[in-house]
Amino acid sequence: MSKSVNAVGWAARDPSGVLSPFKFSRPAAAPRDVHFKVLYCGICHSDLHTIKNEWGNAHYPVVPGHEIVGVVTAVGPSVTKFSPGDKVGVGCLVNSCRNCDQCAAHLQNYCPNLVLTYNTVLPDASVTYGGYSDVMGADEDFLIRWPDNLPMDKGAPLLCAGITTYSPLRYFGLDQPGLSLGVVGLGGLGHVAVKLAKAFGLNVTVISTSDGKREEALGKLGADAFLISRDAAGMETAAGTLDGIIDTVSAQHALPPLLGLLKPHGKLILVGAPEKPLELPAFPLIMGRKTVAGSMIGGIKETQEMIDFAAKHGIVADVEIIPIDYVNTAMERLAKADVKYRFVIDVGNTLKAE
């Protein structure tokens, strides 16, 4: 365990975002590190943003991937939580300072010095590499124990899409049976939000820009109602009916119509990340004591809680499994929203070290 580990992955080298095979080394395992063979890795929209440097923070070469599941191959001498052969997952973060108030509260995702699973520059000037690779390593405190009854391929996206929607439902008290929840956008995040909300016993309304996803929302995902955000009459009829809204949209969109759907004291929670600022009028907030808030993934303890909840209730993502050499086509399709609802790379069977 003292030597660095040879790895092969797929990386983007420049803002074209084109991914191609890339050989690199994982750091030698520290005493508390766990190494595992990557079996599946989901493709998140943030992977696409990063490889194309759309957020202006890419450190090339970028090996994306933060919805990672696999099987432990080796553990450091101080590891107590995992053994070779265990199923594990790694989500969006692999370390934090461990000393701040956020870390003490198990909210490592809000640590000012959090280390993201990929594209974080470390003190030694190295950069973290993600799950589009054959092997991975992380401190045992940042691994998720994977339930035996949760499929690894369909479950992998929960490590981002699941926790991103589960955490605000829990934190903002929108997890109580009988509450009415709106879900804006029926994509990778939105479809998981619907499944989680239904498992909590909520009355769920899907809000979309067109009628194309009505049957999917009501028939397949079990939503209770469907609204078209451009249908002024329908939105007016539904005004003041929702306790909360999870807004998963990362494109420019109007907030006032959504605020109108909320009851007094209702909460609009943003989990999407539009590139430009959204317009937020004051009067709808003041007149109904409404809240607009944001939420970003979740801490390790809550991520484990979410995975266990998903296993208990049979919640998985709707996925399209792809080989690693299809990943550039998948990115093109993702940019056009041409996937229901998450691509997952079959790393274990299709990524081979030369």
C-alpha positions as CSV (number, residue, x, y, z in Angstrom):
1,M,0.0,0.0,0.0
2,S,3.0,2.3,0.2
3,K,3.4,2.9,-3.6
4,S,1.3,5.1,-5.8
5,V,-1.3,3.2,-7.8
6,N,-1.4,3.3,-11.5
7,A,-4.7,4.3,-12.9
8,V,-6.4,4.8,-16.3
9,G,-9.3,7.0,-16.9
10,W,-10.8,9.4,-19.5
11,A,-9.9,13.1,-19.2
12,A,-10.6,16.4,-20.9
13,R,-7.5,18.4,-21.8
14,D,-9.0,21.7,-22.8
15,P,-12.3,23.6,-23.0
16,S,-13.5,21.6,-26.0
17,G,-14.5,19.1,-23.3
18,V,-13.5,16.1,-25.5
19,L,-12.6,13.2,-23.3
20,S,-10.0,10.6,-24.2
21,P,-7.9,7.9,-22.4
22,F,-5.6,9.2,-19.7
23,K,-3.0,7.4,-17.7
24,F,-2.2,8.8,-14.2
25,S,-1.3,7.8,-10.7
26,R,-3.4,7.7,-7.6
27,P,-1.6,8.7,-4.4
28,A,-0.2,6.0,-2.2
29,A,-2.7,5.0,0.4
30,A,-2.5,6.8,3.8
31,P,-3.2,4.7,6.9
32,R,-7.0,5.5,6.9
33,D,-7.4,5.3,3.1
34,V,-9.6,2.8,1.2
35,H,-8.8,1.7,-2.4
36,F,-11.6,0.3,-4.5
37,K,-12.2,-0.9,-8.1
38,V,-14.7,1.4,-9.8
39,L,-17.7,-0.5,-11.2
40,Y,-20.1,2.3,-12.2
41,C,-20.0,6.1,-12.4
42,G,-22.9,8.4,-13.2
43,I,-22.6,11.4,-15.5
44,C,-23.7,14.6,-13.8
45,H,-24.5,17.9,-15.6
46,S,-21.7,19.5,-13.5
47,D,-19.3,17.1,-15.3
48,L,-20.2,18.7,-18.6
49,H,-19.9,22.3,-17.1
50,T,-16.5,21.5,-15.7
51,I,-14.9,19.8,-18.8
52,K,-16.0,22.7,-20.9
53,N,-14.8,25.2,-18.3
54,E,-18.2,26.9,-18.3
55,W,-17.8,27.8,-14.7
56,G,-14.2,29.1,-15.3
57,N,-12.6,26.8,-12.7
58,A,-11.3,23.8,-14.7
59,H,-7.8,22.5,-14.0
60,Y,-6.9,20.4,-17.0
61,P,-6.6,17.5,-17.4
62,V,-10.0,16.9,-15.8
63,V,-11.1,13.4,-15.0
64,P,-14.7,13.9,-14.0
65,G,-17.1,11.8,-12.0
66,H,-18.6,12.0,-8.5
67,E,-21.3,9.4,-8.6
68,I,-19.0,6.5,-8.0
69,V,-19.6,2.9,-6.8
70,G,-17.3,0.0,-6.5
71,V,-15.8,-2.8,-4.5
72,V,-13.0,-2.4,-1.9
73,T,-9.7,-3.9,-3.0
74,A,-7.3,-2.8,-0.2
75,V,-7.4,-0.8,3.1
76,G,-4.8,1.1,5.1
77,P,-3.7,-0.3,8.5
78,S,-5.8,2.2,10.5
79,V,-9.1,1.6,8.6
80,T,-11.8,0.2,10.8
81,K,-15.0,0.8,8.8
82,F,-14.4,-1.2,5.6
83,S,-12.8,-4.4,4.4
84,P,-11.8,-5.8,1.0
85,G,-14.9,-7.0,-0.8
86,D,-17.2,-4.4,0.7
87,K,-19.4,-2.4,-1.7
88,V,-18.8,1.4,-1.3
89,G,-19.7,4.7,-2.9
90,V,-18.0,8.1,-3.2
91,G,-20.1,11.2,-3.9
92,C,-19.1,14.8,-4.5
93,L,-16.4,15.2,-1.8
94,V,-13.5,13.3,-0.5
95,N,-12.1,15.4,2.3
96,S,-12.6,18.5,4.4
97,C,-10.7,20.4,7.1
98,R,-12.5,18.5,9.9
99,N,-12.0,21.3,12.4
100,C,-14.6,23.9,11.5
101,D,-18.1,24.3,12.8
102,Q,-19.5,22.8,9.6
103,C,-17.4,19.7,9.8
104,A,-18.3,19.3,13.5
105,A,-22.0,19.3,12.5
106,H,-21.4,16.6,9.8
107,L,-21.9,19.3,7.1
108,Q,-18.6,18.8,5.3
109,N,-20.2,20.0,2.1
110,Y,-20.2,23.5,3.6
111,C,-16.6,23.4,4.9
112,P,-14.7,26.3,3.5
113,N,-11.8,23.9,2.7
114,L,-13.8,21.0,1.3
115,V,-12.0,18.8,-1.2
116,L,-14.2,17.9,-4.2
117,T,-13.9,14.5,-5.7
118,Y,-12.4,15.9,-8.9
119,N,-10.9,19.3,-10.0
120,T,-9.8,20.4,-6.6
121,V,-6.2,21.7,-6.3
122,L,-4.5,20.2,-3.2
123,P,-1.8,21.9,-1.1
124,D,0.9,19.9,-2.9
125,A,-0.4,21.3,-6.2
126,S,-1.8,18.0,-7.4
127,V,-5.4,17.9,-8.6
128,T,-8.1,15.4,-7.6
129,Y,-9.3,13.0,-10.2
130,G,-12.8,11.5,-10.3
131,G,-14.6,8.4,-11.1
132,Y,-14.3,8.1,-14.9
133,S,-11.4,5.8,-14.0
134,D,-10.7,2.2,-13.1
135,V,-9.5,2.6,-9.5
136,M,-10.2,5.1,-6.7
137,G,-9.1,5.9,-3.2
138,A,-10.4,8.0,-0.4
139,D,-10.3,8.4,3.4
140,E,-12.7,5.9,5.1
141,D,-14.7,8.8,6.6
142,F,-15.7,9.9,3.1
143,L,-16.9,6.6,1.8
144,I,-20.6,5.5,1.8
145,R,-21.4,1.9,2.8
146,W,-23.5,0.5,0.0
147,P,-26.6,-1.6,0.9
148,D,-26.7,-5.1,-0.7
149,N,-30.3,-4.5,-1.9
150,L,-29.6,-1.3,-3.7
151,P,-28.5,-1.8,-7.4
152,M,-25.1,-0.2,-7.9
153,D,-25.7,0.8,-11.5
154,K,-29.1,2.5,-11.0
155,G,-28.1,3.7,-7.5
156,A,-24.9,5.5,-8.4
157,P,-26.6,8.8,-9.4
158,L,-28.1,9.0,-5.9
159,L,-24.7,10.0,-4.7
160,C,-25.3,13.4,-6.3
161,A,-28.9,13.7,-7.6
162,G,-30.2,11.9,-4.5
163,I,-28.5,13.8,-1.8
164,T,-28.9,17.1,-3.6
165,T,-32.7,16.8,-3.4
166,Y,-33.0,14.7,-0.1
167,S,-31.0,17.2,2.0
168,P,-33.2,20.3,1.4
169,L,-36.4,18.2,1.9
170,R,-35.1,17.2,5.3
171,Y,-33.4,20.5,6.4
172,F,-36.3,22.7,5.4
173,G,-39.0,20.5,7.0
174,L,-40.5,19.5,3.7
175,D,-40.3,15.8,4.5
176,Q,-43.6,15.6,6.6
177,P,-46.4,13.4,5.2
178,G,-49.3,15.3,3.7
179,L,-47.3,18.4,2.7
180,S,-47.6,19.7,-0.9
181,L,-44.3,19.9,-2.8
182,G,-43.6,21.3,-6.3
183,V,-40.6,20.0,-8.3
184,V,-39.4,22.3,-11.0
185,G,-37.7,20.4,-13.9
186,L,-38.0,16.7,-14.6
187,G,-34.4,15.8,-15.3
188,G,-31.7,14.0,-13.5
189,L,-32.4,15.8,-10.2
190,G,-36.1,16.3,-10.6
191,H,-37.1,12.7,-11.2
192,V,-35.2,11.6,-8.1
193,A,-36.8,14.4,-6.1
194,V,-40.3,13.1,-7.1
195,K,-39.4,9.6,-6.0
196,L,-38.0,10.8,-2.6
197,A,-40.9,13.1,-2.0
198,K,-43.4,10.3,-2.6
199,A,-41.5,8.1,-0.3
200,F,-41.9,10.8,2.4
201,G,-45.6,10.8,1.8
202,L,-45.8,14.2,0.1
203,N,-48.4,15.4,-2.5
204,V,-46.1,16.1,-5.5
205,T,-46.7,18.6,-8.3
206,V,-44.2,18.5,-11.2
207,I,-43.7,21.9,-12.9
208,S,-42.4,21.9,-16.4
209,T,-42.1,24.2,-19.4
210,S,-44.1,21.9,-21.8
211,D,-46.7,19.2,-21.7
212,G,-44.2,16.6,-23.1
213,K,-43.4,15.2,-19.6
214,R,-46.9,15.0,-18.2
215,E,-47.4,11.3,-18.9
216,E,-44.0,10.5,-17.5
217,A,-44.5,12.5,-14.4
218,L,-48.0,11.3,-13.6
219,G,-47.9,7.8,-15.0
220,K,-44.4,6.5,-14.4
221,L,-43.1,8.6,-11.5
222,G,-46.3,8.8,-9.5
223,A,-46.6,12.6,-9.2
224,D,-50.0,13.8,-8.1
225,A,-50.3,16.8,-10.4
226,F,-48.6,18.5,-13.4
227,L,-48.3,22.2,-14.2
228,I,-47.0,23.9,-17.3
229,S,-45.1,27.0,-16.1
230,R,-46.0,28.9,-19.3
231,D,-49.7,28.2,-18.8
232,A,-50.8,31.4,-17.0
233,A,-54.3,30.1,-16.3
234,G,-53.1,26.8,-14.9
235,M,-50.5,28.5,-12.7
236,E,-53.1,31.0,-11.5
237,T,-55.5,28.2,-10.5
238,A,-52.7,26.5,-8.5
239,A,-51.6,29.7,-6.8
240,G,-51.1,29.4,-3.0
241,T,-51.3,25.6,-2.9
242,L,-47.7,24.5,-2.3
243,D,-45.8,24.3,1.0
244,G,-42.5,24.1,-0.7
245,I,-40.8,23.9,-4.1
246,I,-37.5,22.2,-5.1
247,D,-36.2,24.1,-8.2
248,T,-33.7,21.9,-10.1
249,V,-33.4,24.1,-13.2
250,S,-29.9,25.3,-14.1
251,A,-31.1,27.5,-17.0
252,Q,-32.5,31.1,-16.9
253,H,-36.1,31.0,-15.7
254,A,-38.6,33.3,-13.9
255,L,-39.0,33.0,-10.2
256,P,-42.2,35.1,-9.6
257,P,-44.5,32.5,-11.1
258,L,-43.1,29.9,-8.8
259,L,-43.4,32.2,-5.8
260,G,-47.0,32.6,-6.7
261,L,-47.6,28.9,-6.2
262,L,-46.4,28.9,-2.6
263,K,-48.7,29.2,0.4
264,P,-47.8,31.9,3.0
265,H,-44.6,30.9,4.7
266,G,-43.8,28.6,1.8
267,K,-40.2,27.9,0.8
268,L,-38.6,27.9,-2.7
269,I,-35.3,26.0,-2.6
270,L,-32.8,26.4,-5.4
271,V,-30.6,23.4,-6.2
272,G,-30.0,24.2,-9.8
273,A,-27.2,26.6,-10.7
274,P,-28.0,29.0,-13.5
275,E,-25.0,30.7,-15.0
276,K,-26.5,34.2,-14.7
277,P,-28.3,35.8,-11.7
278,L,-32.1,35.3,-11.4
279,E,-34.4,38.2,-10.8
280,L,-36.0,38.1,-7.4
281,P,-38.8,40.6,-6.6
282,A,-39.3,41.6,-3.0
283,F,-43.1,42.0,-2.8
284,P,-44.0,38.4,-3.3
285,L,-41.7,37.5,-0.5
286,I,-42.9,40.2,1.9
287,M,-46.6,39.7,1.3
288,G,-46.4,36.0,2.1
289,R,-43.4,35.8,4.4
290,K,-42.0,33.4,1.8
291,T,-38.4,32.1,1.7
292,V,-36.0,31.6,-1.2
293,A,-33.0,29.5,-0.2
294,G,-30.3,27.3,-1.7
295,S,-28.9,23.9,-0.9
296,M,-25.8,22.1,-2.1
297,I,-25.5,18.2,-1.9
298,G,-25.1,17.0,1.8
299,G,-22.6,15.9,4.4
300,I,-21.3,12.3,4.6
301,K,-23.7,11.3,7.5
302,E,-26.7,12.6,5.6
303,T,-25.6,11.0,2.4
304,Q,-25.4,7.6,4.1
305,E,-28.9,8.3,5.6
306,M,-30.2,9.0,2.1
307,I,-28.7,5.9,0.6
308,D,-30.2,3.7,3.4
309,F,-33.6,5.5,2.9
310,A,-33.4,4.8,-0.9
311,A,-32.6,1.1,-0.2
312,K,-35.5,0.8,2.2
313,H,-38.0,2.3,-0.2
314,G,-36.6,0.9,-3.5
315,I,-35.6,4.2,-4.9
316,V,-33.2,4.3,-7.8
317,A,-32.5,6.6,-10.7
318,D,-33.8,6.0,-14.2
319,V,-30.6,5.4,-16.1
320,E,-29.1,4.6,-19.5
321,I,-26.0,2.4,-19.0
322,I,-23.2,3.2,-21.5
323,P,-19.6,2.0,-22.2
324,I,-16.8,4.4,-21.5
325,D,-16.1,5.0,-25.2
326,Y,-19.6,6.4,-25.6
327,V,-18.9,9.1,-23.1
328,N,-18.4,12.0,-25.6
329,T,-21.7,11.2,-27.4
330,A,-23.3,11.0,-24.0
331,M,-22.1,14.5,-23.2
332,E,-23.5,15.8,-26.5
333,R,-26.8,14.2,-25.7
334,L,-26.8,15.5,-22.2
335,A,-26.3,19.1,-23.5
336,K,-29.5,18.6,-25.4
337,A,-31.3,16.9,-22.5
338,D,-31.6,13.8,-24.6
339,V,-31.5,11.2,-21.7
340,K,-34.0,9.8,-19.3
341,Y,-32.7,10.7,-16.9
342,R,-29.1,9.8,-16.0
343,F,-26.2,8.3,-18.0
344,V,-24.2,5.8,-16.0
345,I,-20.8,4.5,-17.3
346,D,-20.2,0.8,-16.9
347,V,-16.6,1.4,-15.9
348,G,-15.9,-2.1,-14.6
349,N,-16.7,-3.9,-17.8
350,T,-15.7,-1.3,-20.4
351,L,-12.6,0.6,-19.1
352,K,-9.6,-1.6,-19.4
353,A,-6.0,-0.7,-18.6
354,E,-3.8,-1.2,-21.6
